Amino acid sequence: MTDQQIHIGLIREEKQPQDNRVAFTPLQCQWITTHYPSVQITVQPSPYRCYTDDEYRAAGVPMNEDLSHCDILLGIKEVPVNALIPGKTYLFFSHTKKKQPQNQAMLHTILEKGITLIDYECLVHEDGQRILGFGFFAGVVGAHNGLLEYGRRRQLFNFKRVHECHDFQELITHYFGVKLPPMKIVITGSGRVTAGILEVMGLLAVKYIPPEEFLIIDYAYPVYTQLKAGELYLRRTDKTYSREDFHAHPELYECKFLPYVTCSDVLINGIYWDKNIEPLFTWNDLTKDNFRIQVIADITDDRNGSIPCNLGDATIQEPVYGVNRYTRERTAPYEKDAVTMMCVGNLPNELPRDASQFFGDQLMKYVFDELLKKESQMIEKATITHDGRLTDRYAYLEGYAKGTGSTASAG
């Protein structure tokens, strides 16, 4: 760790729709400045942040609109081009490494302004696992929303919306005494998102059933099954699964999900996906009489991705829409011939205080010391631009950043 004085700024989130999360909570800022005397933290005021300006002031954290004195600026979402300060080091989720078209101008401006960009998404442990993310809370909110929409569609039960709760603890107390009717829920995935989904299943006493039993038995109480990648995808040639091979050659694998569309009421989708992976089902499957799923909570949320009837993002305020199984058109959420779709890209923002605290905790544990070093392999691997130049690892973005190369759809 360096003894040189380092000034860190927490920027105000200005991307629309409004995001309320922050990289460090007031108490985390207080802890850092107590244990790292060489570090000073300044917070840019915000009327929207989940932790108020007064909470930061009460923790002894200075507030200032002007962060030009800071060396390192921490945000969460992409920064609007007019808010980027030249010559600074920024950390946020830039969503540029897949050449997402909506962020092309931002990366171009970052290069023009001589900025160093370190992308949270690219910070990984030695084994390649991502360090930072909000997946757990995306899973919690997505599972809650999926069950809520099934209850509303069938007029069987109702929940408070997550964003109406102060924090996760209030949400948990909302579940006290809730008794769900019989229903069958199929969950895909095994990562952080799925951990959040399973948390909600546990809180609501939904019983786990092994996949082979789930397929053939009906129950008098709510049940779920979980399908990990190895149960969903098998090599066409020898019917085996290897994680490394699947990620390297997904086109060689076929999806085995289809039987579950005939016996499930709700699908909560948290599986990894890219454009070379088969979807869970097809548009034609949707038109068949035995397609039973009525509500899909697509937490993975890839438009036309693992769920072909994902027609794009909804919002936290209006998180659902319907998709007609036959015409493929967007409809009202609960129409008879429609599947109810819950597709929201910023689900963790419904629990912003808990999500921020969790994120800041991981940032302090695994990244902060590395960030303060003069040289860090972890930080170097996550640095997309350095002083306004693309690093060697991300040189493939040159055409995209300059507006001369092709762009891919957002992942």
DRENDRENKE-349631 format. One record per residue (C-alpha): residue number from 0; residue in three letters; x, y, z. Coordinates in nm, 2 decimals. Layout:
! DRENDRENKE-349631
{site NUM, "ALA", {X, Y, Z}}
...
This chain:
! DRENDRENKE-349631
{site 0, "MET", {0.00, 0.00, 0.00}}
{site 1, "THR", {0.13, 0.35, -0.09}}
{site 2, "ASP", {0.18, 0.62, 0.17}}
{site 3, "GLN", {0.11, 0.89, -0.10}}
{site 4, "GLN", {-0.21, 1.08, -0.04}}
{site 5, "ILE", {-0.49, 0.95, -0.26}}
{site 6, "HIS", {-0.82, 1.13, -0.31}}
{site 7, "ILE", {-1.12, 0.92, -0.41}}
{site 8, "GLY", {-1.45, 1.06, -0.53}}
{site 9, "LEU", {-1.79, 0.89, -0.53}}
{site 10, "ILE", {-1.97, 1.03, -0.83}}
{site 11, "ARG", {-2.34, 1.10, -0.86}}
{site 12, "GLU", {-2.52, 0.85, -1.09}}
{site 13, "GLU", {-2.66, 1.05, -1.38}}
{site 14, "LYS", {-2.75, 0.78, -1.64}}
{site 15, "GLN", {-3.12, 0.75, -1.71}}
{site 16, "PRO", {-3.33, 0.57, -1.59}}
{site 17, "GLN", {-3.21, 0.69, -1.25}}
{site 18, "ASP", {-2.99, 0.45, -1.05}}
{site 19, "ASN", {-2.98, 0.48, -0.67}}
{site 20, "ARG", {-2.68, 0.26, -0.59}}
{site 21, "VAL", {-2.33, 0.37, -0.48}}
{site 22, "ALA", {-1.99, 0.21, -0.46}}
{site 23, "PHE", {-1.94, 0.27, -0.08}}
{site 24, "THR", {-2.19, 0.34, 0.19}}
{site 25, "PRO", {-2.13, 0.61, 0.45}}
{site 26, "LEU", {-2.00, 0.36, 0.72}}
{site 27, "GLN", {-1.78, 0.20, 0.46}}
{site 28, "CYS", {-1.63, 0.54, 0.37}}
{site 29, "GLN", {-1.58, 0.61, 0.74}}
{site 30, "TRP", {-1.40, 0.27, 0.79}}
{site 31, "ILE", {-1.17, 0.32, 0.49}}
{site 32, "THR", {-1.05, 0.67, 0.60}}
{site 33, "THR", {-1.00, 0.54, 0.95}}
{site 34, "HIS", {-0.79, 0.24, 0.84}}
{site 35, "TYR", {-0.62, 0.41, 0.54}}
{site 36, "PRO", {-0.48, 0.74, 0.67}}
{site 37, "SER", {-0.35, 0.82, 0.32}}
{site 38, "VAL", {-0.69, 0.80, 0.16}}
{site 39, "GLN", {-0.95, 1.08, 0.15}}
{site 40, "ILE", {-1.30, 1.03, 0.02}}
{site 41, "THR", {-1.53, 1.31, -0.12}}
{site 42, "VAL", {-1.89, 1.24, -0.22}}
{site 43, "GLN", {-2.07, 1.43, -0.49}}
{site 44, "PRO", {-2.42, 1.53, -0.36}}
{site 45, "SER", {-2.72, 1.34, -0.50}}
{site 46, "PRO", {-3.09, 1.38, -0.44}}
{site 47, "TYR", {-3.15, 1.02, -0.57}}
{site 48, "ARG", {-2.88, 0.81, -0.39}}
{site 49, "CYS", {-3.01, 0.54, -0.16}}
{site 50, "TYR", {-2.79, 0.67, 0.12}}
{site 51, "THR", {-2.87, 1.04, 0.17}}
{site 52, "ASP", {-2.62, 1.33, 0.17}}
{site 53, "ASP", {-2.70, 1.37, 0.54}}
{site 54, "GLU", {-2.60, 1.01, 0.61}}
{site 55, "TYR", {-2.26, 1.08, 0.46}}
{site 56, "ARG", {-2.22, 1.40, 0.65}}
{site 57, "ALA", {-2.32, 1.22, 0.98}}
{site 58, "ALA", {-2.04, 0.97, 0.91}}
{site 59, "GLY", {-1.79, 1.25, 0.86}}
{site 60, "VAL", {-1.76, 1.22, 0.49}}
{site 61, "PRO", {-1.71, 1.55, 0.30}}
{site 62, "MET", {-1.95, 1.65, 0.03}}
{site 63, "ASN", {-1.85, 1.85, -0.28}}
{site 64, "GLU", {-2.01, 1.91, -0.62}}
{site 65, "ASP", {-1.66, 1.96, -0.77}}
{site 66, "LEU", {-1.45, 1.64, -0.77}}
{site 67, "SER", {-1.17, 1.77, -0.99}}
{site 68, "HIS", {-0.93, 1.73, -0.70}}
{site 69, "CYS", {-0.99, 1.36, -0.69}}
{site 70, "ASP", {-0.75, 1.10, -0.84}}
{site 71, "ILE", {-0.99, 0.81, -0.86}}
{site 72, "LEU", {-1.37, 0.84, -0.93}}
{site 73, "LEU", {-1.60, 0.55, -0.84}}
{site 74, "GLY", {-1.95, 0.51, -0.99}}
{site 75, "ILE", {-2.18, 0.22, -1.07}}
{site 76, "LYS", {-2.34, 0.27, -1.42}}
{site 77, "GLU", {-2.21, 0.43, -1.74}}
{site 78, "VAL", {-2.12, 0.80, -1.71}}
{site 79, "PRO", {-2.28, 1.05, -1.95}}
{site 80, "VAL", {-2.02, 1.20, -2.19}}
{site 81, "ASN", {-2.07, 1.55, -2.07}}
{site 82, "ALA", {-2.00, 1.45, -1.70}}
{site 83, "LEU", {-1.66, 1.28, -1.77}}
{site 84, "ILE", {-1.37, 1.48, -1.62}}
{site 85, "PRO", {-1.05, 1.47, -1.84}}
{site 86, "GLY", {-0.74, 1.29, -1.71}}
{site 87, "LYS", {-0.91, 1.10, -1.43}}
{site 88, "THR", {-0.92, 0.73, -1.34}}
{site 89, "TYR", {-1.27, 0.60, -1.34}}
{site 90, "LEU", {-1.42, 0.27, -1.21}}
{site 91, "PHE", {-1.77, 0.17, -1.32}}
{site 92, "PHE", {-1.96, -0.08, -1.53}}
{site 93, "SER", {-1.89, 0.05, -1.87}}
{site 94, "HIS", {-2.06, -0.22, -2.08}}
{site 95, "THR", {-1.82, -0.16, -2.37}}
{site 96, "LYS", {-1.62, -0.49, -2.39}}
{site 97, "LYS", {-1.88, -0.65, -2.61}}
{site 98, "LYS", {-1.89, -0.34, -2.83}}
{site 99, "GLN", {-2.23, -0.24, -2.71}}
{site 100, "PRO", {-2.35, 0.03, -2.95}}
{site 101, "GLN", {-2.52, 0.25, -2.69}}
{site 102, "ASN", {-2.18, 0.31, -2.52}}
{site 103, "GLN", {-1.97, 0.37, -2.83}}
{site 104, "ALA", {-1.98, 0.75, -2.79}}
{site 105, "MET", {-1.88, 0.72, -2.42}}
{site 106, "LEU", {-1.57, 0.52, -2.49}}
{site 107, "HIS", {-1.48, 0.75, -2.77}}
{site 108, "THR", {-1.50, 1.05, -2.53}}
{site 109, "ILE", {-1.30, 0.86, -2.27}}
{site 110, "LEU", {-1.02, 0.83, -2.52}}
{site 111, "GLU", {-1.05, 1.19, -2.62}}
{site 112, "LYS", {-1.03, 1.31, -2.26}}
{site 113, "GLY", {-0.73, 1.10, -2.17}}
{site 114, "ILE", {-0.92, 0.90, -1.91}}
{site 115, "THR", {-0.81, 0.57, -1.75}}
{site 116, "LEU", {-1.11, 0.33, -1.74}}
{site 117, "ILE", {-1.11, 0.03, -1.51}}
{site 118, "ASP", {-1.42, -0.18, -1.56}}
{site 119, "TYR", {-1.57, -0.36, -1.26}}
{site 120, "GLU", {-1.69, -0.64, -1.48}}
{site 121, "CYS", {-1.33, -0.72, -1.58}}
{site 122, "LEU", {-1.20, -0.75, -1.23}}
{site 123, "VAL", {-1.15, -1.12, -1.17}}
{site 124, "HIS", {-0.99, -1.36, -0.92}}
{site 125, "GLU", {-0.69, -1.57, -1.03}}
{site 126, "ASP", {-0.93, -1.85, -1.14}}
{site 127, "GLY", {-1.12, -1.61, -1.37}}
{site 128, "GLN", {-1.43, -1.58, -1.15}}
{site 129, "ARG", {-1.57, -1.22, -1.14}}
{site 130, "ILE", {-1.51, -1.04, -0.81}}
{site 131, "LEU", {-1.78, -0.77, -0.83}}
{site 132, "GLY", {-2.15, -0.78, -0.92}}
{site 133, "PHE", {-2.50, -0.74, -0.80}}
{site 134, "GLY", {-2.63, -1.08, -0.91}}
{site 135, "PHE", {-2.75, -1.20, -0.57}}
{site 136, "PHE", {-2.99, -0.91, -0.54}}
{site 137, "ALA", {-3.10, -0.94, -0.90}}
{site 138, "GLY", {-3.19, -1.29, -0.82}}
{site 139, "VAL", {-3.39, -1.19, -0.50}}
{site 140, "VAL", {-3.59, -0.92, -0.68}}
{site 141, "GLY", {-3.64, -1.13, -1.00}}
{site 142, "ALA", {-3.77, -1.43, -0.80}}
{site 143, "HIS", {-4.00, -1.20, -0.60}}
{site 144, "ASN", {-4.13, -1.03, -0.91}}
{site 145, "GLY", {-4.19, -1.36, -1.09}}
{site 146, "LEU", {-4.40, -1.50, -0.81}}
{site 147, "LEU", {-4.58, -1.17, -0.77}}
{site 148, "GLU", {-4.68, -1.17, -1.13}}
{site 149, "TYR", {-4.81, -1.53, -1.12}}
{site 150, "GLY", {-5.02, -1.44, -0.81}}
{site 151, "ARG", {-5.16, -1.13, -0.99}}
{site 152, "ARG", {-5.22, -1.32, -1.32}}
{site 153, "ARG", {-5.41, -1.60, -1.14}}
{site 154, "GLN", {-5.57, -1.36, -0.89}}
{site 155, "LEU", {-5.44, -1.59, -0.61}}
{site 156, "PHE", {-5.22, -1.37, -0.40}}
{site 157, "ASN", {-5.04, -1.04, -0.40}}
{site 158, "PHE", {-4.71, -0.90, -0.27}}
{site 159, "LYS", {-4.57, -0.55, -0.21}}
{site 160, "ARG", {-4.32, -0.45, -0.48}}
{site 161, "VAL", {-3.96, -0.47, -0.36}}
{site 162, "HIS", {-3.88, -0.11, -0.43}}
{site 163, "GLU", {-4.15, -0.01, -0.19}}
{site 164, "CYS", {-3.95, -0.18, 0.09}}
{site 165, "HIS", {-3.68, 0.02, 0.27}}
{site 166, "ASP", {-3.44, -0.27, 0.26}}
{site 167, "PHE", {-3.41, -0.65, 0.24}}
{site 168, "GLN", {-3.50, -0.69, 0.60}}
{site 169, "GLU", {-3.83, -0.52, 0.55}}
{site 170, "LEU", {-3.89, -0.75, 0.25}}
{site 171, "ILE", {-3.83, -1.05, 0.46}}
{site 172, "THR", {-4.08, -0.94, 0.72}}
{site 173, "HIS", {-4.33, -0.89, 0.44}}
{site 174, "TYR", {-4.31, -1.27, 0.38}}
{site 175, "PHE", {-4.41, -1.36, 0.74}}
{site 176, "GLY", {-4.72, -1.57, 0.73}}
{site 177, "VAL", {-4.74, -1.58, 0.35}}
{site 178, "LYS", {-4.88, -1.92, 0.23}}
{site 179, "LEU", {-4.84, -1.97, -0.14}}
{site 180, "PRO", {-5.08, -2.19, -0.34}}
{site 181, "PRO", {-4.96, -2.51, -0.52}}
{site 182, "MET", {-4.74, -2.41, -0.82}}
{site 183, "LYS", {-4.44, -2.55, -1.00}}
{site 184, "ILE", {-4.14, -2.32, -1.05}}
{site 185, "VAL", {-3.84, -2.41, -1.27}}
{site 186, "ILE", {-3.52, -2.22, -1.20}}
{site 187, "THR", {-3.22, -2.21, -1.43}}
{site 188, "GLY", {-2.86, -2.13, -1.34}}
{site 189, "SER", {-2.61, -2.19, -1.06}}
{site 190, "GLY", {-2.43, -1.86, -1.00}}
{site 191, "ARG", {-2.49, -1.55, -0.78}}
{site 192, "VAL", {-2.82, -1.47, -0.95}}
{site 193, "THR", {-2.95, -1.82, -0.87}}
{site 194, "ALA", {-2.83, -1.79, -0.51}}
{site 195, "GLY", {-3.06, -1.49, -0.47}}
{site 196, "ILE", {-3.35, -1.68, -0.63}}
{site 197, "LEU", {-3.30, -1.97, -0.39}}
{site 198, "GLU", {-3.29, -1.73, -0.10}}
{site 199, "VAL", {-3.65, -1.63, -0.18}}
{site 200, "MET", {-3.76, -1.99, -0.23}}
{site 201, "GLY", {-3.63, -2.06, 0.12}}
{site 202, "LEU", {-3.79, -1.76, 0.28}}
{site 203, "LEU", {-4.13, -1.86, 0.13}}
{site 204, "ALA", {-4.09, -2.23, 0.22}}
{site 205, "VAL", {-4.11, -2.35, -0.14}}
{site 206, "LYS", {-3.99, -2.71, -0.15}}
{site 207, "TYR", {-3.71, -2.83, -0.37}}
{site 208, "ILE", {-3.79, -3.13, -0.59}}
{site 209, "PRO", {-3.52, -3.32, -0.80}}
{site 210, "PRO", {-3.57, -3.25, -1.18}}
{site 211, "GLU", {-3.67, -3.61, -1.26}}
{site 212, "GLU", {-3.95, -3.61, -1.01}}
{site 213, "PHE", {-4.06, -3.25, -1.09}}
{site 214, "LEU", {-4.12, -3.36, -1.45}}
{site 215, "ILE", {-4.38, -3.63, -1.37}}
{site 216, "ILE", {-4.54, -3.55, -1.03}}
{site 217, "ASP", {-4.79, -3.29, -0.93}}
{site 218, "TYR", {-4.79, -3.15, -0.57}}
{site 219, "ALA", {-5.04, -3.00, -0.33}}
{site 220, "TYR", {-4.80, -2.73, -0.23}}
{site 221, "PRO", {-4.55, -2.50, -0.40}}
{site 222, "VAL", {-4.24, -2.66, -0.54}}
{site 223, "TYR", {-3.93, -2.57, -0.74}}
{site 224, "THR", {-3.65, -2.74, -0.93}}
{site 225, "GLN", {-3.32, -2.61, -1.03}}
{site 226, "LEU", {-3.15, -2.68, -1.36}}
{site 227, "LYS", {-2.78, -2.61, -1.37}}
{site 228, "ALA", {-2.59, -2.57, -1.70}}
{site 229, "GLY", {-2.49, -2.94, -1.70}}
{site 230, "GLU", {-2.85, -3.05, -1.67}}
{site 231, "LEU", {-2.96, -2.80, -1.94}}
{site 232, "TYR", {-2.70, -2.85, -2.21}}
{site 233, "LEU", {-2.53, -3.17, -2.34}}
{site 234, "ARG", {-2.29, -3.22, -2.62}}
{site 235, "ARG", {-2.48, -3.35, -2.93}}
{site 236, "THR", {-2.22, -3.62, -3.00}}
{site 237, "ASP", {-2.17, -3.79, -2.66}}
{site 238, "LYS", {-2.44, -3.63, -2.44}}
{site 239, "THR", {-2.18, -3.51, -2.19}}
{site 240, "TYR", {-2.11, -3.16, -2.03}}
{site 241, "SER", {-1.78, -2.98, -1.96}}
{site 242, "ARG", {-1.80, -2.62, -1.84}}
{site 243, "GLU", {-1.48, -2.52, -2.02}}
{site 244, "ASP", {-1.58, -2.69, -2.34}}
{site 245, "PHE", {-1.93, -2.55, -2.32}}
{site 246, "HIS", {-1.81, -2.19, -2.28}}
{site 247, "ALA", {-1.55, -2.24, -2.56}}
{site 248, "HIS", {-1.78, -2.42, -2.80}}
{site 249, "PRO", {-2.15, -2.36, -2.71}}
{site 250, "GLU", {-2.26, -2.43, -3.06}}
{site 251, "LEU", {-2.18, -2.80, -3.01}}
{site 252, "TYR", {-2.43, -2.83, -2.73}}
{site 253, "GLU", {-2.81, -2.89, -2.74}}
{site 254, "CYS", {-3.06, -2.76, -2.49}}
{site 255, "LYS", {-3.26, -3.01, -2.29}}
{site 256, "PHE", {-3.51, -2.77, -2.13}}
{site 257, "LEU", {-3.82, -2.84, -2.35}}
{site 258, "PRO", {-3.99, -3.11, -2.13}}
{site 259, "TYR", {-4.01, -2.85, -1.85}}
{site 260, "VAL", {-4.24, -2.62, -2.05}}
{site 261, "THR", {-4.51, -2.89, -2.02}}
{site 262, "CYS", {-4.51, -2.91, -1.64}}
{site 263, "SER", {-4.41, -2.57, -1.50}}
{site 264, "ASP", {-4.62, -2.26, -1.41}}
{site 265, "VAL", {-4.33, -2.01, -1.36}}
{site 266, "LEU", {-3.98, -2.00, -1.52}}
{site 267, "ILE", {-3.72, -1.79, -1.33}}
{site 268, "ASN", {-3.42, -1.77, -1.57}}
{site 269, "GLY", {-3.07, -1.70, -1.44}}
{site 270, "ILE", {-2.86, -1.90, -1.68}}
{site 271, "TYR", {-2.55, -1.77, -1.86}}
{site 272, "TRP", {-2.62, -1.71, -2.23}}
{site 273, "ASP", {-2.45, -1.59, -2.55}}
{site 274, "LYS", {-2.56, -1.58, -2.91}}
{site 275, "ASN", {-2.41, -1.92, -3.00}}
{site 276, "ILE", {-2.61, -2.10, -2.72}}
{site 277, "GLU", {-2.95, -2.26, -2.81}}
{site 278, "PRO", {-3.24, -2.09, -2.65}}
{site 279, "LEU", {-3.44, -2.27, -2.38}}
{site 280, "PHE", {-3.73, -2.31, -2.63}}
{site 281, "THR", {-3.85, -2.17, -2.96}}
{site 282, "TRP", {-4.13, -1.95, -3.08}}
{site 283, "ASN", {-4.29, -2.26, -3.23}}
{site 284, "ASP", {-4.28, -2.43, -2.89}}
{site 285, "LEU", {-4.48, -2.14, -2.75}}
{site 286, "THR", {-4.77, -2.21, -2.98}}
{site 287, "LYS", {-4.82, -2.57, -2.87}}
{site 288, "ASP", {-5.11, -2.67, -2.65}}
{site 289, "ASN", {-4.88, -2.83, -2.39}}
{site 290, "PHE", {-4.68, -2.51, -2.33}}
{site 291, "ARG", {-4.79, -2.46, -1.96}}
{site 292, "ILE", {-4.56, -2.17, -1.84}}
{site 293, "GLN", {-4.76, -1.86, -1.77}}
{site 294, "VAL", {-4.50, -1.63, -1.62}}
{site 295, "ILE", {-4.13, -1.59, -1.71}}
{site 296, "ALA", {-3.90, -1.39, -1.49}}
{site 297, "ASP", {-3.60, -1.34, -1.73}}
{site 298, "ILE", {-3.33, -1.22, -1.49}}
{site 299, "THR", {-3.06, -1.30, -1.75}}
{site 300, "ASP", {-3.25, -1.05, -1.96}}
{site 301, "ASP", {-3.10, -1.09, -2.31}}
{site 302, "ARG", {-3.34, -0.95, -2.57}}
{site 303, "ASN", {-3.43, -1.24, -2.81}}
{site 304, "GLY", {-3.18, -1.45, -2.61}}
{site 305, "SER", {-3.22, -1.76, -2.40}}
{site 306, "ILE", {-3.59, -1.67, -2.38}}
{site 307, "PRO", {-3.70, -1.59, -2.74}}
{site 308, "CYS", {-4.01, -1.40, -2.63}}
{site 309, "ASN", {-3.80, -1.14, -2.44}}
{site 310, "LEU", {-3.89, -0.84, -2.65}}
{site 311, "GLY", {-3.68, -0.60, -2.45}}
{site 312, "ASP", {-3.65, -0.42, -2.12}}
{site 313, "ALA", {-3.94, -0.32, -1.90}}
{site 314, "THR", {-3.89, -0.08, -1.60}}
{site 315, "ILE", {-3.89, -0.11, -1.22}}
{site 316, "GLN", {-4.22, 0.09, -1.22}}
{site 317, "GLU", {-4.38, -0.12, -1.49}}
{site 318, "PRO", {-4.18, -0.45, -1.49}}
{site 319, "VAL", {-4.41, -0.67, -1.69}}
{site 320, "TYR", {-4.57, -0.70, -2.03}}
{site 321, "GLY", {-4.74, -0.98, -2.22}}
{site 322, "VAL", {-4.62, -1.15, -2.54}}
{site 323, "ASN", {-4.89, -1.32, -2.75}}
{site 324, "ARG", {-4.79, -1.68, -2.81}}
{site 325, "TYR", {-4.92, -1.69, -3.17}}
{site 326, "THR", {-4.87, -1.34, -3.31}}
{site 327, "ARG", {-4.54, -1.27, -3.12}}
{site 328, "GLU", {-4.66, -0.92, -3.04}}
{site 329, "ARG", {-4.63, -0.73, -2.72}}
{site 330, "THR", {-4.96, -0.71, -2.53}}
{site 331, "ALA", {-5.10, -0.62, -2.18}}
{site 332, "PRO", {-4.94, -0.85, -1.92}}
{site 333, "TYR", {-5.22, -1.09, -1.83}}
{site 334, "GLU", {-5.41, -1.16, -2.16}}
{site 335, "LYS", {-5.53, -1.52, -2.21}}
{site 336, "ASP", {-5.30, -1.60, -2.51}}
{site 337, "ALA", {-5.00, -1.41, -2.37}}
{site 338, "VAL", {-4.71, -1.52, -2.16}}
{site 339, "THR", {-4.64, -1.27, -1.88}}
{site 340, "MET", {-4.28, -1.15, -1.92}}
{site 341, "MET", {-4.08, -0.98, -1.64}}
{site 342, "CYS", {-3.76, -0.84, -1.80}}
{site 343, "VAL", {-3.58, -0.56, -1.61}}
{site 344, "GLY", {-3.21, -0.48, -1.66}}
{site 345, "ASN", {-3.15, -0.30, -1.33}}
{site 346, "LEU", {-3.33, -0.53, -1.08}}
{site 347, "PRO", {-3.08, -0.48, -0.79}}
{site 348, "ASN", {-3.18, -0.11, -0.79}}
{site 349, "GLU", {-3.50, -0.22, -0.62}}
{site 350, "LEU", {-3.29, -0.30, -0.31}}
{site 351, "PRO", {-3.02, -0.04, -0.35}}
{site 352, "ARG", {-2.91, -0.01, 0.01}}
{site 353, "ASP", {-2.84, -0.38, 0.05}}
{site 354, "ALA", {-2.69, -0.41, -0.29}}
{site 355, "SER", {-2.46, -0.11, -0.23}}
{site 356, "GLN", {-2.34, -0.25, 0.10}}
{site 357, "PHE", {-2.27, -0.59, -0.05}}
{site 358, "PHE", {-2.09, -0.44, -0.34}}
{site 359, "GLY", {-1.88, -0.21, -0.13}}
{site 360, "ASP", {-1.79, -0.49, 0.10}}
{site 361, "GLN", {-1.65, -0.70, -0.19}}
{site 362, "LEU", {-1.47, -0.39, -0.33}}
{site 363, "MET", {-1.30, -0.34, 0.01}}
{site 364, "LYS", {-1.21, -0.70, 0.06}}
{site 365, "TYR", {-1.07, -0.79, -0.28}}
{site 366, "VAL", {-1.00, -0.48, -0.49}}
{site 367, "PHE", {-0.92, -0.18, -0.27}}
{site 368, "ASP", {-0.56, -0.28, -0.17}}
{site 369, "GLU", {-0.49, -0.36, -0.53}}
{site 370, "LEU", {-0.62, -0.03, -0.65}}
{site 371, "LEU", {-0.37, 0.15, -0.42}}
{site 372, "LYS", {-0.07, -0.04, -0.54}}
{site 373, "LYS", {0.16, 0.11, -0.80}}
{site 374, "GLU", {0.13, -0.21, -1.00}}
{site 375, "SER", {-0.14, -0.47, -0.98}}
{site 376, "GLN", {-0.20, -0.75, -1.23}}
{site 377, "MET", {-0.57, -0.76, -1.13}}
{site 378, "ILE", {-0.62, -0.39, -1.20}}
{site 379, "GLU", {-0.41, -0.41, -1.52}}
{site 380, "LYS", {-0.64, -0.69, -1.66}}
{site 381, "ALA", {-0.95, -0.47, -1.59}}
{site 382, "THR", {-0.80, -0.15, -1.74}}
{site 383, "ILE", {-0.97, -0.09, -2.08}}
{site 384, "THR", {-0.81, 0.25, -2.14}}
{site 385, "HIS", {-0.49, 0.40, -1.98}}
{site 386, "ASP", {-0.44, 0.78, -2.01}}
{site 387, "GLY", {-0.67, 0.79, -2.31}}
{site 388, "ARG", {-0.53, 0.49, -2.50}}
{site 389, "LEU", {-0.67, 0.14, -2.53}}
{site 390, "THR", {-0.46, -0.12, -2.35}}
{site 391, "ASP", {-0.32, -0.42, -2.54}}
{site 392, "ARG", {-0.59, -0.65, -2.39}}
{site 393, "TYR", {-0.87, -0.43, -2.53}}
{site 394, "ALA", {-0.70, -0.32, -2.85}}
{site 395, "TYR", {-0.98, -0.50, -3.04}}
{site 396, "LEU", {-1.21, -0.22, -2.94}}
{site 397, "GLU", {-1.03, 0.04, -3.15}}
{site 398, "GLY", {-1.26, 0.04, -3.45}}
{site 399, "TYR", {-1.57, 0.04, -3.22}}
{site 400, "ALA", {-1.43, 0.33, -3.00}}
{site 401, "LYS", {-1.34, 0.54, -3.30}}
{site 402, "GLY", {-1.67, 0.47, -3.47}}
{site 403, "THR", {-1.52, 0.28, -3.77}}
{site 404, "GLY", {-1.58, -0.08, -3.66}}
{site 405, "SER", {-1.89, -0.30, -3.63}}
{site 406, "THR", {-2.09, -0.31, -3.31}}
{site 407, "ALA", {-2.26, -0.60, -3.14}}
{site 408, "SER", {-2.59, -0.59, -2.95}}
{site 409, "ALA", {-2.57, -0.53, -2.58}}
{site 410, "GLY", {-2.50, -0.83, -2.37}}
